[in-house]
Amino acid sequence: MMPAYTYKGPLVFFGLQSKHIGLYLRPPLVDQHERDLAGYGTTKSAIHIPFDREVPAPLIRKLVKAAIKKNESEE
């Protein structure tokens, strides 16, 4: 089981992988922020933050706010 934050549904999950921190969001949030995520490895629902890079706190805040907005719109 991965740690997660929720608000009116799942917001973000995270976990350590062998070479990166995985930040997992519900689709289509990763695709909607493709420009912001340039330079990070991504999949349909994941962002890979390499261990040798600083954690991009402002970007993560932006993504979590987008996830909150998405969950509120689905009520």
C-alpha positions in Angstrom: 0.0 0.0 0.0 1.3 3.4 -0.9 1.0 6.5 1.3 -1.6 8.9 0.0 -3.3 12.2 0.6 -7.1 12.4 0.1 -9.7 15.1 -0.1 -13.1 14.2 -1.4 -11.3 11.3 -3.1 -7.6 10.4 -3.8 -5.3 13.4 -4.5 -1.8 12.1 -4.6 0.1 8.9 -3.8 3.9 8.6 -3.4 6.6 6.1 -3.0 10.3 5.4 -3.3 11.6 3.5 -6.3 15.1 2.4 -7.0 16.2 5.6 -8.7 13.4 8.1 -8.1 10.5 9.3 -6.0 7.3 8.4 -7.7 4.4 10.9 -7.4 1.1 9.4 -8.6 -1.9 11.4 -9.7 -5.2 10.5 -11.3 -5.3 11.0 -15.0 -5.5 13.4 -16.8 -3.6 15.7 -14.5 -0.1 14.7 -15.7 -1.1 15.3 -19.3 -2.7 18.6 -18.4 0.6 19.8 -16.9 2.9 18.4 -19.5 4.7 21.8 -20.0 5.4 22.1 -16.3 6.7 18.6 -16.1 9.2 18.9 -18.9 12.5 17.4 -17.7 10.8 14.8 -15.5 10.1 11.3 -16.5 6.3 10.8 -16.6 3.7 8.2 -17.4 -0.1 8.6 -17.7 -0.4 8.9 -14.0 3.1 9.3 -12.5 6.0 11.8 -12.2 9.5 10.5 -11.5 11.6 12.8 -9.4 15.2 11.6 -9.5 17.1 11.4 -6.2 19.8 13.8 -7.6 17.2 16.7 -8.1 15.6 18.8 -5.5 12.0 18.0 -4.8 10.0 20.7 -6.8 7.7 21.8 -3.9 6.0 24.6 -5.9 5.2 22.3 -8.7 3.8 19.6 -6.3 1.6 22.3 -4.7 0.3 23.2 -8.1 -0.5 19.6 -9.0 -2.2 18.9 -5.6 -4.3 22.1 -6.0 -5.3 20.9 -9.5 -6.3 17.5 -8.0 -8.4 19.2 -5.3 -10.2 21.2 -8.0 -10.8 18.0 -10.0 -12.2 16.2 -7.0 -14.5 19.1 -6.1 -15.8 19.2 -9.6 -16.8 15.6 -9.5 -19.0 15.9 -6.5 
